[in-house]
Amino acid sequence: MTAGEDQSTEVGVGPWAGERPAGDHWDPELLENGDRRNVVDRYRYWSREAVVADLDTRRHGFHVAIENWQHDFNIGTVVRNANAFLAAEVHIVGQRRWNRRGAMVTDRYQHVRHHPTIEEFVAWAAAGKLPIIGIDNLPGSRPMETTTLPRRCVLLFGQEGPGLSEPARRACAELFSIAQYGSTRSINAGVASGIAMHAWIRAHAGAPPD
């Protein structure tokens, strides 16, 4: 919200005016009471199930994974970014529980899969023939700005502070870093994930639907 905006302004639309539209994708309760969700206009008054089904017809070829050994607060932002850029799935490696506040309820529309160990995650990726691409500012990492990410892949992020664990590093087919120009040695996984996903979008995706 920018300075001067009316903080009382409601998001979304009120009850449907006029004759109710026909179709299974409409949500009767939303039509009756209005739709105040944070969704794009094309999904106004649609049921959650209908929105997910439509997104599933055009999800992109990349997955996103993040290690969660210390209940990382960045995971919600990673999920929100994955929804914005329409990742195939988000993979939580480690603890099942994660802080959903940063997701801003986008996890309702994004497929999230849990892997208790890095070994199980690696086995899943291998079965799907998906290369694991680690994103971390590690010695030996190649600048992401100088390459094109694979069309089908899993972008793997470590948690705040330690970054990728040693087993995760060994599992990566490639390691890429994100160029930084200031004094800090790293950016958090939430920010890094958005940068990496947008790099994939620039290489492989067309314009978003109207």
N, C-alpha and C positions, 0 to 999 in steps of 0.2 A: 504494500500500500504506500502510495506516495503522499507527500505533504499536501494538505488541502483536500484530500478525499473525504467524503462523508462515510464515517465508519459504520453508520447505521444502514447503509445500502445493502440490501439482501442480494445474495448470489442466486443466479438461476431464474426460474420463471414460476409464475403462479399457476393456479388450476387451469386446466384446458378450457378455452372459451368456445362455445358452440357444440355442434354434434361430435360425439366421440368417434375417433378414427377406428377403422377395423384393422385387425392384424394381431397375431399372437405375441409380437415383440413389445406391444404396449403394456405398461404396468398400470392396472386400474387404480391403485392407490395414488400413484404419482399424478395420473390424470385428474383425480379428484382433488388432491391437496396441493399440487404443485411439485416442482422438481428443483430442489435447492442443492443438488449434488455438484461437485466440481468435475463436470464432464463437458466435453465439447458439444456444440449445439446439435450436431447430427444425432446424438444419443439422448436428447432430452425426452423424457417420459418413457424411455425404454426400460425394460426390466434388467436387472443385473445379469441374469442368465443370457438374455438376448444380446447384451453388449459384449459379454465374453465370447459368445458363439461367433459374433461378427468379427471380433478381433482375431479369433483363431483362424479365420479364413485367410489372413494376410500377415501373420507374424513373420518376423525376419529370421534369417538363418543363424543368428548368433545367440548364445546363451551367456548368462552372467553368473559368476560364482564368487562367494566371499567366505573367508574363514571366520568362524565365530567361536573362538575358544575363551573369550573373556567378556561375553555379552556386549559386543561392539555396538555403540549407538549410531554408527554410520549406516547400518544395514537398512533402516527405513528409507534413507535417502537413496541408497542403491536400488531398492525396489521401486521407488517413485520414478527414478531415472529410467529403469527398465520398462516401466509402463509407458513413459513418455516416448521412448524410442522403439517400443514394441518388440522387446526381446522375446525369444521363444519361451524361455523359462529363467527363473532365478533359482540358484542352488545355494543353500545354506550348509556349510561344511562345519561340523562340530556340534555345539549346543543347538538344540531344537528351538528353544525360546529366544526371541529377539524383540527389541523395542520397536513397536509398530507406530509410534507417534510420528516419526519422520516420514512414514509412508503416506500419511494423509489419506488413508483408506484406499489408496490405489492397489493395495494387496488384494482387494476384492475382485479386481479385474486382471490380475497378473498371476500366472502359474508359478507357485513356489514349491520347490522340492527340497527335502532334507536328506543329508548324508551324514551319518554319525561320525565317520572317519574319512581322512583324506584318501585312504586306500579304496574305500567303497566309491567315493566320487570318481577317482581315476578309473576304476573298473567300469563305471557307468559310461564315462566319456569314451573309453576304448571301445566298448560295445557299440556305441553310436558312431564310431570313426570320426570323433570330433577332437581336433588338436586343442590342447590346453595352452592358452596364451597368457602368461603371467605379466601383470602390469605392476612394476615396482622399480624404484630408483636404486638398483643394485649394481655392484661392479660387474661389468660384462653385458649389461642390458643395452640393447640397441635403441636409438632414439625413435620413438613411434612416429615422429614427424617425417621420417625418411623412408617409411615403408607403407605398404597397403595391407591391412589386416585381412586374413582369410575370410571368404564368404561364409563358410561354415566353421564355427569355432566356439570355444568357451573362453570368455575373458575372466581371468581369475585375479582376485584382489585379496591382499592380506588385511589384517586389522590395524587399527590406529596404533602407532608406536612401533611395534616389532616388524610390521609388514608381513610378507609371505613367510610362512614357516619353512624350515629346511626341507621336510618331505614334500611340501607344495612346490618348492623351487625345483626339486629333482624331477617332479612330474611334468613340468612345463616343456612343451616342444620348443617354445621361444620365449624370451623375456624382453619386454620393451619398457622404456622409461619415458616420462613426460617431461619435456623441457621446462625448466624453472629459471627465473632470472633474479629473484630476490634473495633475502637472507635465510629464509627457512629451508631446512633440508628436505622437507616432504610436504605433500598435501594429503588431506584425509581421503579415505576410500570413497566417500560420497562424491566429492569433487572429481577425483580421478576417474571414477566410473562414468560420470557424465561426459568427460572429455573423450574417453576411449570409445564410448558408444557412439558419440557424434562423429568420431573419426571413421567408424564402421559405416555409419549412415551416409557420410559424404562419399565414400567409395562405392557403396553397393545399392543404395536406396534412391528411389525417385521422389517426386514431390508427394507430400501427404495428401490424402483424399480431402475433398471439400467438406 
